């Protein structure tokens, strides 16, 4: 079973579009049990089903079937984590597109991107692995339009795509699509793609620094390796993150959430030389440090967020991890200005 996640910075683009539409995004995130404080945190990932539900709720709340194009206008290099910065200092836009395609799964476990040379230029093809379910078409709109707009932002002038294709049917109002793509748009096609003339993507990027881009490539590779190394235990960890605010996580509940038996879950963790308790303890300890650095959270609130039955139970666990009580640890870090 594959537990997909999406990068928080991708959610940030959705949040910015909601803000521009006058929507209380924090209320939407709360309805979906998504921690609003982690939006924009480059290292945080939301469960993919949460991101999918956010898309549905955003389209419903705004009443805008073209909401994906609004999100695309909020795309910046940071939206694509370290990959976006590598794209911005690539030698050419073609090299930037290669980097985007190569590292797309860093942005979302569900993303599939191909970039190829064709007879009349370059073609970028995007899709989402949704387990057989049709993807929300607004996400595809954002991927294609967001890539185009980011490339235009990088070179600081408009590009001239030859053609854009969508699997989805034509929108009721096509004007916003024409405004962004400025080329023939075909709907009901077998793939989602954008075709560029070679001259557009072969042009040099003004702020090119391939040496820096290669260093960023190495960072992206390390992030991906870390993300997919020991994958099952990371899936369990992601499941626990969503369960912690609702009380003490259990092996049975985690197994149900991952559509497997408790015995299978424990066996697969054993195969990776870890246990459910070790994963849970390590996750709680990592989150505890983050929460204690935040002055707006009381010790009692942190205990709740970490799924402890009481603040005293949390305090005992924290003493085992650090030798200090949570309040003393927080005080010491405030004194050193580490908040």
N, C-alpha and C positions, 0 to 999 in steps of 0.2 A: 504494500500500500504506500502511495506517495503522498505525503502531506505537503502541499504547495504553500509557498509564502510569497509575499510581495514586499518590495522595498518601501520603507516609510516615506522616502523622498518622493516617490511616485504618488503616494497619498497626499503629500503636501501640495502638489499641483492641483489635485481635485479640490482640496480645501481652499486654495486661493481662488479657484473658479467659483466655488460656493459663496465665498465672501463677496466677490464682485456681483453675484446675483442677489445679495442681501439675505442669504440663508444662514441661520445659526448652525454652523458646522459642528460645534461642540455637542449640541443636542443630538445630532445625527450619529456622531461617533459613540456617544453614551448609549444610545439605543442598541448599538451593535457590539457593545462591550469592547470598544477600541479605545485604548489609552490615548487621549488627546495630547498629553504631555510629551509623547514620543513622536509626534508628527514632525518630520524633518530631521529626526535623528538618523544620520547616515548609516548607523550600524543596527538600527532596529528594523525588524520585519514583522508585518502583520500576516495572520493566516489568510490564505488566498480567498477562502469563502467569505471572510469579513470584507475584503476589498471588493469582491463581487457584489455583496449585499450593499455596500456603500454606493457603488455605481448605480444599482437599481434605485436605491432610495434618493440619490442625488437627482436622477432623471425625473423621478416621480415628483419630488419636492419642487424642483425648478419648473417642471412642466415643459422642459426644453429638450426635444428629441435630438437636437444638435449640440447637446452639452459636451460631448467629446471634443468638439472643435474649440469650445471655450477652454477646456482643460489644456488642449494643445498649445494655446497661446501663453500658458503659464510655464511651459517647459524651458528649463535652463540646464547648463551643464551639470549642476548638482542633482538634477532629477535623476540622472543616470549614474549617480555615485562617482567613483573614480574614473569610470569609463567616459563620462561626459567631459571631464577635464582632459583626458587623453585625446578625445576627439577634437577639442578646441585647439590643441597645439600640434595636431597632426600636420604632415607636410602638405597633403591635399585633402579635399573632401572625400575622394574615393578611399583614401587610407582611413579617414575618419569613419566612413561607412563600414569598412572591413572590421574595424574595432567594435563598432556598435553590434554588428552581427555576431562576432566571435564571443562577446561577453554579455549578450542579452539575458542569459539566465541568471546573471548576478542581479538584474533589475527585478525579474520575476521568474520563479521556477516554471511558470506556465508559458513563458514567451518563447517563440520560435522565429528566428530571423535568418534569412538567407540573402546574400549579396553576390551578384554574379555579373560578369561582363557578357553583354549580348551584342548582336550585330549592329544595333543602332545606339548603343551606349551602355548604361549600367541599370540593372533592375534590383530593387530592394523588395523582398517579399516578407510579409509578417503574418503571424498567426498565433493563436493561443491554444495550448493543449488543455482542453476542458473536460477530458474524460468522456468524449462523445457528445456532450451537451453543446448546443450552439453558443458561441461566445457572445457576450453583450456587445453589439456592434459599435457602441460608442467608444469602447476601449480600442478597437481597431482604428477608428477615426483618429483617436489621440496618438496612436503609435505612428501612423503614416504622416498626419499633419504635424505632429510634434517633431518628427525627424526632419521634415522639410524646413519648418520654422527655425529649428535649432541650427541647421546648416546655414540658413540665411543670416541668423544672428552671428554665427562664427565669422562669415566673410563680410558681413555688414552691407549686403546688397541682395536684391531679389534673384532667385533662380528661375529657370524656365523648364519645368518638367514637360516631358512629351506626352505623358498619359498616366492616369491613375485608375486603378481597378479595385472594385469592392465586391465582396461576395454578397453583401446585403443589398436589399432593394432600394430604389431611389427614395430620398427623403421627400416629405411633403413640400418643403421649401429648400431649393438647391442653392440659393444665392450665396450662403455663407461658404459652402464648398467651393463654388466658383471663385469667390473672393480670395480664398487661401491658396488653392492649387493653380488657378489661372491656366488651365489646360483641359483637353477632353477628359471627361470622367465617365467611366463605364461601370454600371451596376449589374448585380446578378451574375458576376463572373466566377470562374473557378478558383481564383486566388485574390488575395489582398496585396496589391503591389503598387509601386511608383517607379516610373521609367524616366531616367535622366539622360540628356545628351552627354556624350563623353566630355565635351568642352566644359560643361558645368562642374563636373566632379573632378576633372583633372587639373583645375585651376589651383594655384598655390594659396595656402591660407596665410594671411598677413602676419599672424603671431605664431607662425610655425616654429616648433622646437622639438624635432623628432627625438633628440636625446632625452628630453624630459618625458615625452610621450611614451618612450620605451620603458622608462622607470615606472611610469603609471601603469603600463601594461603588466609589469611584474607584480605590482600591488594588486591589480585586478585578478591576476592568476592566483595569487595567494588567498584573496578573499574567496574565490570560487573553490579552490582546493579545500579551504577550511569549511566552507559551506557544505560541500558534498562529501567530505571525509567523515567516516563513521556516521553515515547518513541516518541510520535508524535511530540512534540515540539522540540525534539532533531533532528528529521528528517528534520523539517523545518529549524532549525539552520544549518544543514549540507548543505541544498540546498542554503541558503543565502551565505554561505562561498564561494561556487562556483560562485555565481552571483556578489558578491561585486566588483571584479576588473573590471567589465564590466559596471559599472554605478549604479545609484540609483536602488536598488532592489524594486520590486513592488509585491503586493499581487497577482496580476493577473499572473505575470511571475512565481512566486513561485508555484502557484496552477497548472499552465501548466506543470512545471517541475515535479510535483508530480502526474500528471495524475488525477487531480480532479478539481472540480469547486472551485472558490474563496469562495463561500458561505460555502462549506464543510470545506475548510481549516480554515476559521474563526470560524466556529462552534466548530471544534475539538480543536482549541486553547482555545476557551472560556471554553470548558469542563475541561481544565487543568489550568484554572484560570490565563490565560495570554493572551496577544494580540500580533499581528504581530509587532506593533511598539515597544513593550517592548522587544521582542526577538531581533529585529534588533538593538535597542539602546544598549542593553547589549552586544551583539556580537561585535559591533563596538568599544565599550569602552574597552573590553578585548583585542581585536586585536590592538587597538591604543597603549596601554601600551607596548605590545611586539614590535611593529614597532618602537616606539620612543626610545627604548633601543638600537636599531640598528643604528650605526653611518653612515651607507651607504645609508640611506633613508632620503630624504629631506621631509620637511613638505608637500610640494606639491605632492610628490610621495605617501606619506601616505594617503593624502586625496583621491587620485585616487584609491588606493588599497582598501579603505573603502567605495568606491562608492559615495563620496560626489561630488557635482558639482564644488566646488572650495575649495581652502585652507582656505578661510575666513569662509565658511560655516562649515568646519571641526573645525576650531578654536572656533566658537561660540558654537558648540555642546560640545567641550572638556571643555570649561569654565563652561558650565552647569553641567558636570559630576564632575569636580574637583575644580572649582573656579580658575583655572590657565589656561593660554594660553599654547598650546603644546610646544612652544619653551622654556618657563619658566620651565615647568615640566621636560623637557629633560635636561636643564641646571642643575637643582637641583639634578637630579639623577646622572649626570656625576660627580658632585662635591663630591658625597658620594660614588663614585666608583661602582655604581650599573649597569653600562652599560653591 
